Amino acid sequence: MLFIWGSKTKRKVLGYVAEWCGRCQCAASGALVEARKTSHAYYVPLGGGRVLGHEFLCSRCGTATATEATRYASVGYAADAPLQELLQYTNPQLNAALQQGGRPGAR
């Protein structure tokens, strides 16, 4: 009998946030993505899986950067939301640093 089982990593967009992109060297909007590893048998998922981590996917250059979902005050649900609005509501610390003229570090 052939038993097909294994695991698969899936990525899911949780919403949109503003973050500092190290490659673009500026604040950018992008997707907050959750990566999960789920076991399967005969290609049927077995449960919800476990969270591997979160990524910020820059909308300008496409670079994925590891991040923590808890660092954002909220998450926007419109992919085309203005950057200034996302800065204000999703990442107020970055917004404050930019308004003071500072150049934020990677973290």
N, C-alpha and C positions, 0 to 999 in steps of 0.2 A: 504494500500500500504506500502510495506516495503522499507524504504530508508536507504541504507548503505553508511555511510560517517564516516570520522574520520581523523586521521593524522598518519604519519609514519616517523620515523627518519631513514635517509639513510646516510651512510658513503661512501665517495669517496676519493680514493688516488689521491692527486694532483701531487705527485712526491716524490723524495727521498732527504733527507738532512742529515747532520751530527749534532749531538746534544749530550749534556752531559746527560747520563742516571743515575739517582739517585740510581736506584737499582743495576746496574752493577758497579757503581762508576768509570766510564770511558767514553771516547768519543765513540760514536757508530753511525753507519748509521741506518737509519730507514725511514719509510714512513711518509710523511706529509699528514694527513687525515682531510678532511672537513666533519663536521656533519651538516646536513640540516633537518629541519622539514617541511614536505610537507603535505598539506591537500589533501584528495581524496574523490571522490564520486563514488560508485560502483567500487572501486579499480583503478579508473583512476585518475592520479595526476592532481591537479588543480594549475597550475603554477609551478614556480621554487622553491617555498618555501623560508624559511628564514634560514640564517646561524646561527647555535647555537654556533659554535666555531670550533677550530682546535686542533688536537692532534698530538703528535709525538709518533709513534709506533716503539719501539726499535726492531731491527732485531735480537739482541742477546737474550733477555729475554722475549720479547713480551709485556712488560709493556707499557701502554698508559699514556702519560703525557700531560696535557693541555698546550698549547703554543699559540703564536700569529704568524700568517703567515707572518706578516710584519717584523719579526726579522731576516729573512733569506734574504741574498743578491740575491739568485737565487734558483732554484729548479732543481735537476738532474732528468733525466728521465730513467736511467738505474738502476734497482734494485741491480745489482751486481757491481756497480761502486766502485772503491777502496776508503776506508775511507779517506785517505790523500787527494785525489782529491775532495771529497765531503766537507771536512773541508775547503779547500782552496777556493772553489767557492760558497758554500752555507752558511757557517758560519765563516767568517773571524775573528770575535771577539773571538770566542772559539779557533780557530787556533792560534791566537796571544797569548792568555793566556796560552795555552799548551806549546808553544814554549818558553815562558818566564819561564817555570817551575812551574807556579802557578796551583793551583787546583781550577777550576772554581766552583762557588757556583751553587745552583739550578737555580737562576735567579737574 
